[in-house]
């Protein structure tokens, strides 16, 4: 049973790296500082605490597999137990850029469907 759990954990961690790197790849086309900020902002806005916890487990273990832009952005990503500042809360309430996300009336089913 523990073997199944460790395999699932390894799969989850690989998925965290892959997803973070996809975000990093998208923001890599931006000017460097804007890209780093964009990666951190995306993770802070859209990753639940459990995902950010896995992210930091990997970062604290050396960040192996992450793109450099993701590693740099990690300094701006909120740890799961960190309090949310008033500015971050207001930004999260604003929703995603371009009028997307639950704050703009988009359902989570629509969001999931748009992600393939």
Secondary structure as UniProt FT lines:
FT   HELIX           2..27
FT   TURN            28..29
FT   HELIX           32..46
FT   HELIX           49..60
FT   TURN            61..62
FT   TURN            64..65
FT   HELIX           68..73
FT   HELIX           74..76
FT   TURN            80..81
FT   HELIX           86..94
FT   TURN            97..99
FT   HELIX           102..104
FT   HELIX           108..114
//
